[in-house]
Amino acid sequence: MSASPGAIQIREREVPATAQGLALSMSPRIARVFAARGVSCVDDVDLRLKALRAPEALPGLALAAKRLALAIVRNERLLVVGDFDADGATGTAVAVRGLRMLGARFVDFAVPDRKRHGYGLSTLLVDELLDRAPQVIVTVDHGTSSVAGVARAASAGIDVVITDHHLPGPELPAAHALVNPNAWGVAHPLAALAGVGVVFHVLAAVRAALAELGAPKEVQLASLLDLVALGTVADLVPLDRTNRILVAEGLRRIQAGRACAGIRALLESAGRDPARLSASDLGFQIGPRLNAAGRLDDMGIGIRCLITDDPDEARELATQLSELNRERRGLQADMEQAATMIVARILTERQGQIPAGIVVADPGWHAGVVGLVASRVAERLHRPTLALAPVEEGASEWRGSGRSVSGFHLRDALVELDCHHPGLMTRFGGHAMAAGLSFDSSQLSALAPAFEAVSERLLDADLRTRVVWTDGPLDAHEFNFELARLIETSGPFGQAFPEPLFDNQFELLERRVLKAKHLKLRLRSVGQTRGLIEAIWFSAPAEMLDHTPARLRLLYQLNVERWQGMESAVLLVRYGFAG
């Protein structure tokens, strides 16, 4: 599918006066970058673990910690039930590892099958887990919407401790404890935590509860932060200060060679040097390998990879995950090609006008991959998008995954859709930017117009054009390796704390097409008579490959390029225009 951005508005981020104070203790350019992202004082740049916000005010935390501490002291059977994405897998591994570190003798895990059980702690899943006779079930990255499943567990005498971060439905489950910073209808300072971040905070509280019971455990839970970092980045939660601390500390552990065997094996299979690892590597290289298991097979493969301490077993499981990821890429490419044809038909029918909401569906698609297709369509057209497929070939139950655009709350849109068309969906849930749903195939023809109508009401006109925010132009003397290295070490960057994107005009001195789709450019900043600047433009637009104008306006990142032992600064082009 074409990655062409279409019409965009380019806006420069405002730099508040706080940048002047920050500049007294760091590079002026980095101070401007931080200030434009909401950093107001030097203390906010402190990403050491001791700067973490205390979680005592997190609703349900004390009750959950006490119950789990008692389970450890009593040698009860604990069953961690995770989710089938990377956040769920890392969170499950953190829970199992952490509870064992804290002294639990009987800890096992389970994960729902995407096709048979669907999302969350369903009654079917609980019934199947009864044979394992758990006394306490700990959910990770789900459970807030599992009203019936929690009730079924309770009727069997099982206490359920929910750890989650998803938005609630109209009714909360009657769990023994519910730890979710987003479940109570009020803004919480820890609301940005991923599921893995929530369970990490729960473990810290369990450690304190054990001390109160007279069974203290002096364990270093920080050893789990490599997993916390991976899940946090992979789940695309906002990198507020709390999450930046968790990710930064986890990256430091990985870079220092102290990652668990599973992460080391996954990095090896991806050809990534741990010492040079960045947050984007976790998001684009390692996270997809884990997610492939949940999409196509059994996320248990990924969880076992992250739990084992045996390097050989971890390597074998990482190899399986890489093979599943290759299969996923092939499926995704075929599905995206089909989605492109569907989109072309929609645009033809609308005489080029893009609907407020897009629905793409195909009975031959794989339900585990539709979220990736929805993401690509939403990115290309800048519209909230649902991608739909049957649970399995010929099934009457279909599932969908949605992706949104900034300013359009997708889960709230599905709530309104359900209000106007009760019974259209059998189940739904999610976040502002991503959501999932289930429905019967008989409702397929009604879903697209209903979703478009809701989107038409909720998607304001000013949200229908993509806005690209930049950090303005670099000065001529800033195109250097020193600044590129400073930017690299100022991370982690990610969701809601994006990598710096600069905006300059250049003269084209030389160009070379690589592999028929990339551009290697040699540039000079407009107005300068000296200084050559190297740039690379991956998957450049076809019109730029055919003819690159002599004068260009480029939106780019200033990166460190490493090649054959040498390091240099290079511009990584994101958008380009004649100019």
C-alpha positions as CSV (number, residue, x, y, z in Angstrom):
1,M,0.0,0.0,0.0
2,S,1.3,3.4,-0.9
3,A,2.8,5.4,2.0
4,S,2.1,8.7,0.3
5,P,1.0,11.2,3.0
6,G,-1.5,13.0,0.8
7,A,-2.4,16.6,1.8
8,I,-0.7,17.7,5.0
9,Q,-0.4,20.8,7.1
10,I,3.1,21.5,8.4
11,R,3.2,23.3,11.8
12,E,6.1,24.2,13.9
13,R,5.9,23.4,17.6
14,E,5.8,26.3,20.0
15,V,8.8,26.6,22.3
16,P,7.8,27.9,25.7
17,A,10.1,30.2,27.7
18,T,11.1,27.3,29.9
19,A,13.6,26.4,27.2
20,Q,15.8,29.2,28.3
21,G,16.1,27.8,31.8
22,L,16.7,24.3,30.5
23,A,19.4,25.6,28.2
24,L,21.5,26.6,31.2
25,S,22.2,22.9,31.8
26,M,22.1,21.3,28.3
27,S,22.5,22.1,24.6
28,P,20.2,24.9,23.6
29,R,18.8,22.9,20.7
30,I,18.0,19.9,23.0
31,A,16.5,22.3,25.5
32,R,14.1,23.6,22.8
33,V,13.2,20.0,21.8
34,F,12.4,19.1,25.4
35,A,10.5,22.3,26.1
36,A,8.3,21.8,23.0
37,R,7.4,18.4,24.4
38,G,6.2,19.7,27.8
39,V,9.4,19.4,29.8
40,S,9.4,22.4,32.1
41,C,12.3,21.9,34.4
42,V,15.6,20.0,34.7
43,D,14.1,17.5,37.2
44,D,11.8,16.3,34.4
45,V,14.8,15.2,32.5
46,D,16.0,13.0,35.3
47,L,15.1,9.5,34.1
48,R,16.6,7.5,37.0
49,L,14.5,4.8,38.6
50,K,14.4,6.6,41.9
51,A,12.4,9.4,40.2
52,L,9.4,7.2,39.6
53,R,6.1,8.5,40.9
54,A,4.9,6.6,44.0
55,P,1.9,4.4,43.1
56,E,0.2,4.3,46.5
57,A,-2.9,6.2,45.3
58,L,-3.6,3.7,42.5
59,P,-7.1,2.4,43.3
60,G,-7.2,-1.3,44.2
61,L,-3.4,-1.6,44.5
62,A,-3.3,-2.2,48.3
63,L,-6.0,-4.8,48.1
64,A,-4.3,-6.6,45.2
65,A,-0.9,-6.6,46.9
66,K,-2.3,-8.0,50.1
67,R,-4.1,-10.8,48.4
68,L,-1.1,-11.8,46.3
69,A,1.2,-11.5,49.3
70,L,-1.1,-13.9,51.3
71,A,-1.1,-16.3,48.3
72,I,2.7,-16.4,48.4
73,V,2.9,-16.9,52.1
74,R,0.2,-19.7,51.9
75,N,1.8,-21.4,48.9
76,E,-1.4,-21.0,46.9
77,R,-1.7,-21.8,43.2
78,L,-1.4,-18.6,41.1
79,L,-2.4,-18.5,37.5
80,V,-1.4,-15.5,35.4
81,V,-3.7,-15.0,32.4
82,G,-2.2,-12.6,29.9
83,D,-3.3,-11.1,26.6
84,F,-2.2,-12.1,23.1
85,D,-0.2,-9.0,22.2
86,A,3.3,-7.8,23.0
87,D,2.1,-5.9,26.1
88,G,0.2,-8.9,27.3
89,A,3.2,-11.2,26.7
90,T,5.8,-9.0,28.4
91,G,3.3,-8.3,31.3
92,T,2.7,-12.0,31.7
93,A,6.4,-12.7,31.8
94,V,7.0,-9.9,34.3
95,A,4.2,-11.2,36.5
96,V,5.4,-14.8,36.4
97,R,9.1,-13.9,36.9
98,G,8.3,-11.3,39.6
99,L,6.0,-13.5,41.6
100,R,8.6,-16.3,41.6
101,M,11.2,-13.8,42.7
102,L,9.0,-12.8,45.6
103,G,8.7,-16.4,46.7
104,A,5.6,-17.8,45.0
105,R,6.2,-21.6,44.5
106,F,3.2,-22.4,42.3
107,V,2.9,-19.9,39.4
108,D,1.8,-20.8,35.9
109,F,0.4,-18.8,33.0
110,A,-2.3,-19.1,30.4
111,V,-3.3,-17.0,27.4
112,P,-6.6,-17.0,25.5
113,D,-6.7,-18.3,21.9
114,R,-7.6,-15.4,19.6
115,K,-10.0,-17.5,17.6
116,R,-11.7,-19.7,20.2
117,H,-11.8,-17.4,23.3
118,G,-11.5,-13.9,21.9
119,Y,-10.3,-11.1,24.0
120,G,-10.1,-11.2,27.8
121,L,-11.1,-13.5,30.6
122,S,-14.1,-15.2,28.9
123,T,-16.4,-17.8,30.6
124,L,-15.2,-20.4,28.1
125,L,-11.5,-19.7,29.0
126,V,-12.3,-19.8,32.8
127,D,-14.1,-23.2,32.3
128,E,-11.1,-24.6,30.6
129,L,-8.7,-23.3,33.3
130,L,-10.7,-25.0,36.1
131,D,-8.8,-28.2,35.5
132,R,-5.6,-26.4,36.6
133,A,-7.3,-25.6,40.0
134,P,-6.0,-22.1,40.4
135,Q,-6.8,-20.4,43.7
136,V,-6.0,-16.9,42.4
137,I,-6.1,-15.7,38.8
138,V,-4.1,-12.6,37.9
139,T,-5.1,-11.0,34.7
140,V,-2.5,-8.9,32.8
141,D,-3.5,-6.3,30.2
142,H,-7.2,-7.2,30.3
143,G,-10.0,-8.1,32.6
144,T,-11.7,-4.7,33.1
145,S,-14.4,-5.7,30.6
146,S,-14.6,-9.4,31.6
147,V,-17.7,-9.1,33.8
148,A,-19.0,-12.6,33.0
149,G,-15.6,-14.3,33.1
150,V,-14.8,-12.9,36.5
151,A,-18.2,-13.9,37.8
152,R,-17.7,-17.5,36.5
153,A,-14.3,-17.6,38.3
154,A,-15.8,-16.3,41.6
155,S,-18.5,-18.9,41.4
156,A,-15.8,-21.6,41.3
157,G,-14.2,-20.1,44.4
158,I,-11.3,-18.4,42.5
159,D,-10.2,-14.9,43.5
160,V,-9.5,-12.7,40.5
161,V,-6.9,-9.9,40.7
162,I,-7.2,-7.7,37.6
163,T,-4.2,-5.7,36.4
164,D,-5.1,-3.7,33.3
165,H,-5.0,-0.3,31.7
166,H,-7.9,-0.4,29.2
167,L,-11.0,1.8,29.4
168,P,-14.0,0.3,31.2
169,G,-17.4,-0.6,29.9
170,P,-20.7,0.3,31.5
171,E,-20.2,-2.3,34.3
172,L,-17.0,-3.2,36.2
173,P,-16.4,-6.8,37.1
174,A,-16.8,-8.0,40.7
175,A,-13.1,-8.9,41.1
176,H,-11.3,-9.4,44.4
177,A,-9.2,-6.4,43.3
178,L,-9.1,-4.2,40.2
179,V,-5.9,-2.3,39.5
180,N,-6.4,-0.1,36.5
181,P,-5.5,3.7,36.5
182,N,-8.2,4.2,33.7
183,A,-11.1,2.3,35.3
184,W,-12.6,4.9,37.7
185,G,-13.6,7.8,35.5
186,V,-11.1,10.3,36.9
187,A,-7.7,11.3,35.5
188,H,-4.9,9.5,37.3
189,P,-1.2,10.4,37.2
190,L,-0.3,6.8,36.1
191,A,-3.0,6.7,33.4
192,A,-0.4,6.3,30.6
193,L,1.0,3.0,31.9
194,A,0.8,0.0,29.6
195,G,-0.4,-3.3,31.0
196,V,3.1,-4.3,31.7
197,G,3.7,-1.1,33.7
198,V,0.7,-1.7,35.8
199,V,1.8,-5.2,36.8
200,F,5.3,-3.9,37.6
201,H,3.8,-1.5,40.0
202,V,1.7,-4.2,41.5
203,L,4.8,-6.4,42.1
204,A,6.4,-3.5,44.0
205,A,3.4,-3.2,46.2
206,V,3.4,-7.0,46.8
207,R,7.0,-6.7,48.0
208,A,6.0,-4.1,50.5
209,A,3.0,-6.2,51.6
210,L,5.2,-9.2,52.2
211,A,7.3,-7.0,54.5
212,E,4.2,-6.0,56.5
213,L,3.3,-9.7,56.8
214,G,6.7,-10.4,58.3
215,A,8.0,-12.2,55.1
216,P,10.2,-9.6,53.5
217,K,11.8,-10.3,50.2
218,E,14.9,-8.3,49.2
219,V,14.6,-8.7,45.5
220,Q,15.6,-6.3,42.7
221,L,12.4,-5.9,40.7
222,A,14.4,-3.5,38.5
223,S,15.8,-6.6,36.8
224,L,12.4,-6.9,35.1
225,L,12.6,-3.5,33.4
226,D,14.0,-4.9,30.1
227,L,10.6,-6.6,29.7
228,V,8.7,-3.5,30.9
229,A,10.5,-1.3,28.4
230,L,9.7,-3.7,25.5
231,G,6.0,-3.9,26.4
232,T,5.6,-0.2,27.0
233,V,7.1,0.8,23.6
234,A,5.3,-2.0,21.7
235,D,1.9,-1.0,23.1
236,L,2.3,2.6,21.8
237,V,1.2,4.2,25.1
238,P,2.2,7.8,25.6
239,L,5.8,8.3,26.8
240,D,5.1,10.6,29.7
241,R,7.8,10.9,32.3
242,T,6.8,7.7,34.2
243,N,7.0,5.6,31.0
244,R,10.2,7.4,29.8
245,I,11.8,6.4,33.1
246,L,10.7,2.8,32.7
247,V,11.8,2.6,29.1
248,A,15.1,4.4,29.7
249,E,16.0,2.1,32.6
250,G,15.0,-1.0,30.6
251,L,17.1,0.2,27.7
252,R,20.1,0.8,29.9
253,R,19.9,-2.8,31.2
254,I,19.7,-4.2,27.7
255,Q,22.5,-2.0,26.4
256,A,24.7,-3.2,29.3
257,G,24.1,-6.8,28.4
258,R,21.8,-7.6,31.3
259,A,18.6,-8.5,29.4
260,C,16.8,-11.7,30.0
261,A,17.6,-14.6,27.7
262,G,14.5,-14.2,25.6
263,I,15.2,-10.5,24.7
264,R,18.8,-11.3,23.9
265,A,17.7,-14.1,21.6
266,L,15.1,-11.9,19.9
267,L,17.7,-9.2,19.3
268,E,20.1,-11.7,17.9
269,S,17.4,-13.0,15.5
270,A,16.7,-9.4,14.4
271,G,20.4,-8.6,13.9
272,R,20.3,-5.8,16.4
273,D,23.3,-4.9,18.6
274,P,22.1,-4.6,22.2
275,A,24.7,-1.9,22.9
276,R,23.2,0.4,20.3
277,L,19.6,-0.4,20.9
278,S,17.0,2.3,20.8
279,A,13.3,2.5,21.7
280,S,12.4,2.4,18.1
281,D,14.2,-0.9,17.7
282,L,11.9,-2.3,20.4
283,G,8.9,-1.0,18.7
284,F,9.7,-1.9,15.1
285,Q,11.9,-5.0,15.4
286,I,11.2,-6.9,18.6
287,G,7.6,-6.1,19.3
288,P,6.3,-7.4,15.9
289,R,8.1,-10.7,16.5
290,L,6.2,-11.2,19.7
291,N,2.9,-10.0,18.2
292,A,3.2,-12.4,15.3
293,A,2.7,-15.3,17.7
294,G,-0.5,-13.9,19.0
295,R,-1.8,-13.0,15.6
296,L,-1.1,-16.3,13.8
297,D,-0.4,-19.0,16.3
298,D,-0.1,-19.1,20.1
299,M,1.3,-16.2,22.2
300,G,2.5,-18.9,24.6
301,I,5.5,-19.2,22.3
302,G,6.4,-15.6,23.0
303,I,5.7,-15.8,26.7
304,R,7.9,-18.9,27.1
305,C,10.6,-17.2,25.2
306,L,10.5,-14.3,27.8
307,I,10.3,-16.5,30.8
308,T,13.0,-19.0,30.1
309,D,16.5,-18.6,31.5
310,D,17.9,-21.2,29.1
311,P,19.7,-19.4,26.2
312,D,19.3,-22.4,23.9
313,E,15.6,-22.6,24.5
314,A,15.2,-18.9,24.1
315,R,17.1,-19.0,20.8
316,E,14.9,-21.8,19.5
317,L,11.7,-20.0,20.5
318,A,13.0,-16.7,19.0
319,T,13.6,-18.5,15.8
320,Q,10.0,-19.7,15.8
321,L,8.8,-16.1,16.4
322,S,11.0,-14.8,13.5
323,E,9.5,-17.4,11.2
324,L,5.9,-16.5,12.3
325,N,6.8,-12.8,11.7
326,R,7.9,-13.6,8.2
327,E,4.7,-15.4,7.6
328,R,2.8,-12.4,9.1
329,R,4.6,-10.0,6.7
330,G,3.5,-12.1,3.7
331,L,-0.1,-12.2,4.8
332,Q,-0.1,-8.5,5.6
333,A,1.3,-7.6,2.2
334,D,-1.4,-9.6,0.4
335,M,-4.1,-8.1,2.6
336,E,-2.9,-4.6,2.1
337,Q,-2.9,-5.1,-1.6
338,A,-6.6,-6.2,-1.4
339,A,-7.3,-3.2,0.9
340,T,-5.8,-0.9,-1.7
341,M,-8.3,-2.1,-4.3
342,I,-11.2,-1.7,-1.8
343,V,-10.1,1.8,-1.0
344,A,-9.7,2.6,-4.8
345,R,-13.2,1.5,-5.3
346,I,-14.5,3.6,-2.5
347,L,-12.7,6.7,-3.8
348,T,-14.0,6.1,-7.3
349,E,-17.6,5.8,-6.0
350,R,-17.1,9.0,-4.1
351,Q,-15.4,10.8,-7.0
352,G,-12.2,11.1,-5.0
353,Q,-13.9,12.3,-1.7
354,I,-12.6,10.4,1.3
355,P,-15.4,9.3,3.6
356,A,-15.2,10.3,7.3
357,G,-14.8,6.7,8.3
358,I,-13.4,3.8,6.3
359,V,-14.4,0.1,6.5
360,V,-12.4,-2.6,4.6
361,A,-13.4,-6.2,4.8
362,D,-12.6,-9.5,3.1
363,P,-13.8,-13.1,3.9
364,G,-10.4,-14.4,3.0
365,W,-8.4,-12.2,5.4
366,H,-6.8,-13.4,8.6
367,A,-8.5,-12.0,11.7
368,G,-5.1,-11.7,13.5
369,V,-3.7,-9.3,11.0
370,V,-6.6,-6.9,10.3
371,G,-5.3,-4.4,12.9
372,L,-2.1,-3.9,10.8
373,V,-4.2,-3.3,7.7
374,A,-6.4,-0.8,9.5
375,S,-3.3,1.0,10.7
376,R,-2.0,1.3,7.2
377,V,-5.2,2.5,5.7
378,A,-5.8,5.0,8.5
379,E,-2.2,6.3,8.0
380,R,-2.6,6.6,4.2
381,L,-6.1,8.3,4.2
382,H,-6.0,10.0,7.5
383,R,-9.3,8.6,8.5
384,P,-10.5,6.3,11.3
385,T,-10.6,2.9,9.8
386,L,-12.0,-0.6,10.6
387,A,-10.6,-3.7,9.0
388,L,-12.8,-6.8,9.3
389,A,-12.4,-10.6,8.8
390,P,-14.1,-13.8,9.9
391,V,-12.7,-15.5,12.9
392,E,-11.9,-18.4,10.6
393,E,-12.8,-19.3,7.1
394,G,-16.5,-19.6,6.7
395,A,-17.3,-18.6,10.2
396,S,-20.4,-16.5,11.0
397,E,-18.5,-14.6,13.7
398,W,-16.4,-11.7,12.3
399,R,-13.9,-9.6,14.2
400,G,-12.6,-6.2,13.4
401,S,-9.7,-4.0,14.5
402,G,-9.8,-0.2,14.3
403,R,-7.2,2.5,14.1
404,S,-7.9,6.2,14.5
405,V,-6.4,9.6,13.8
406,S,-5.4,12.2,16.3
407,G,-8.4,13.9,17.9
408,F,-10.9,11.1,17.1
409,H,-11.7,8.8,20.1
410,L,-12.3,5.5,18.4
411,R,-13.6,3.6,21.4
412,D,-16.1,6.4,22.1
413,A,-17.2,6.3,18.5
414,L,-18.0,2.6,18.9
415,V,-20.0,3.4,22.1
416,E,-22.1,5.9,20.0
417,L,-22.3,3.3,17.2
418,D,-23.7,0.8,19.7
419,C,-26.2,3.4,21.1
420,H,-27.6,4.2,17.6
421,H,-27.5,0.6,16.4
422,P,-27.9,-1.8,19.4
423,G,-27.1,-5.4,18.5
424,L,-25.0,-4.5,15.5
425,M,-21.8,-5.4,17.5
426,T,-21.8,-8.3,19.9
427,R,-18.7,-6.9,21.7
428,F,-16.3,-4.0,21.5
429,G,-13.6,-2.1,23.5
430,G,-10.3,-0.3,23.3
431,H,-8.6,3.1,23.4
432,A,-8.8,6.4,21.8
433,M,-6.5,5.3,18.9
434,A,-7.2,1.6,18.7
435,A,-10.2,-0.6,19.3
436,G,-11.6,-4.0,18.5
437,L,-15.1,-5.4,17.9
438,S,-17.0,-8.6,17.1
439,F,-20.2,-9.0,15.1
440,D,-22.2,-11.5,13.1
441,S,-21.6,-11.8,9.4
442,S,-25.3,-10.9,8.8
443,Q,-24.4,-7.4,10.0
444,L,-21.5,-6.8,7.7
445,S,-23.4,-4.7,5.1
446,A,-24.9,-2.5,7.8
447,L,-21.6,-1.8,9.6
448,A,-19.8,0.3,7.0
449,P,-22.6,3.0,6.6
450,A,-23.2,3.0,10.3
451,F,-19.6,3.6,11.1
452,E,-19.3,6.3,8.4
453,A,-22.3,8.1,9.8
454,V,-20.9,8.1,13.3
455,S,-17.5,9.3,12.0
456,E,-19.2,12.0,10.0
457,R,-20.7,13.4,13.2
458,L,-17.6,13.1,15.4
459,L,-14.7,13.9,13.0
460,D,-14.4,17.6,12.9
461,A,-13.4,19.3,9.7
462,D,-10.1,20.4,11.1
463,L,-9.2,16.8,12.0
464,R,-9.5,15.6,8.4
465,T,-6.1,17.0,7.3
466,R,-3.0,15.4,8.6
467,V,-0.9,17.8,10.7
468,V,2.9,17.2,10.8
469,W,4.6,19.0,13.6
470,T,8.2,20.0,13.3
471,D,10.9,21.5,15.5
472,G,11.6,24.2,12.9
473,P,14.8,24.6,10.9
474,L,18.3,23.7,12.0
475,D,21.0,26.4,11.7
476,A,23.8,25.7,9.2
477,H,26.3,25.0,11.9
478,E,24.0,22.3,13.5
479,F,24.3,19.8,10.7
480,N,26.9,17.8,12.5
481,F,27.6,14.5,14.3
482,E,27.7,16.1,17.7
483,L,24.1,17.2,17.6
484,A,23.0,13.9,16.0
485,R,24.6,12.0,18.9
486,L,23.1,14.4,21.4
487,I,19.6,13.7,20.0
488,E,20.2,10.0,20.0
489,T,21.2,10.1,23.7
490,S,18.3,12.3,24.7
491,G,15.7,9.6,24.3
492,P,13.7,7.6,24.7
493,F,11.4,9.0,22.1
494,G,8.1,7.5,21.0
495,Q,4.4,7.9,21.3
496,A,3.5,11.5,22.5
497,F,7.2,12.3,22.8
498,P,8.3,12.1,19.2
499,E,11.8,12.2,17.8
500,P,12.8,15.7,16.7
501,L,11.7,16.5,13.1
502,F,13.3,19.5,11.4
503,D,12.3,21.5,8.4
504,N,14.8,23.2,6.0
505,Q,15.2,24.2,2.4
506,F,18.1,22.6,0.5
507,E,19.9,22.7,-2.8
508,L,20.3,19.4,-4.5
509,L,23.9,18.7,-5.4
510,E,23.8,15.0,-6.2
511,R,21.2,12.2,-6.2
512,R,21.3,8.4,-6.5
513,V,18.4,5.9,-6.7
514,L,19.0,2.8,-4.6
515,K,17.1,-0.5,-5.2
516,A,14.6,1.4,-7.4
517,K,12.8,2.9,-4.4
518,H,15.3,4.8,-2.1
519,L,17.0,8.1,-2.7
520,K,20.6,8.9,-1.6
521,L,21.0,12.7,-1.6
522,R,23.9,15.1,-1.3
523,L,22.6,18.6,-0.2
524,R,23.6,22.0,0.8
525,S,21.5,24.3,3.0
526,V,20.0,27.2,1.1
527,G,22.0,30.3,1.5
528,Q,25.2,28.5,2.3
529,T,28.2,28.2,0.0
530,R,30.0,25.5,1.9
531,G,29.1,22.3,3.8
532,L,27.8,19.1,2.2
533,I,25.0,17.3,3.9
534,E,24.2,13.6,3.3
535,A,20.6,12.4,3.3
536,I,18.7,9.2,2.8
537,W,15.0,9.0,1.8
538,F,13.6,5.5,2.2
539,S,10.7,4.5,0.0
540,A,10.7,7.9,-1.7
541,P,7.5,8.9,-3.7
542,A,7.6,7.8,-7.3
543,E,7.6,11.4,-8.6
544,M,10.7,12.1,-6.6
545,L,12.4,9.0,-7.9
546,D,11.7,10.0,-11.5
547,H,12.8,13.6,-11.0
548,T,14.2,15.2,-7.9
549,P,13.9,19.0,-8.0
550,A,17.0,21.1,-7.7
551,R,15.5,22.9,-4.7
552,L,13.8,20.9,-1.9
553,R,11.9,21.5,1.3
554,L,12.6,18.5,3.5
555,L,11.2,17.4,6.8
556,Y,13.8,15.2,8.3
557,Q,15.5,13.6,11.4
558,L,19.1,14.2,12.2
559,N,20.5,10.7,12.8
560,V,23.8,8.9,13.5
561,E,24.8,6.7,10.7
562,R,27.1,3.8,11.5
563,W,28.9,2.0,8.6
564,Q,32.0,-0.2,8.7
565,G,33.1,1.1,12.0
566,M,32.6,4.8,11.1
567,E,30.0,7.2,12.5
568,S,28.6,10.3,10.8
569,A,25.5,12.5,10.7
570,V,22.9,11.8,8.1
571,L,19.4,13.3,7.4
572,L,16.6,10.7,7.4
573,V,14.0,12.3,5.2
574,R,10.3,11.8,6.2
575,Y,8.6,14.2,3.8
576,G,9.8,16.3,0.8
577,F,8.5,18.9,-1.5
578,A,9.7,21.0,-4.4
579,G,10.7,24.2,-3.0
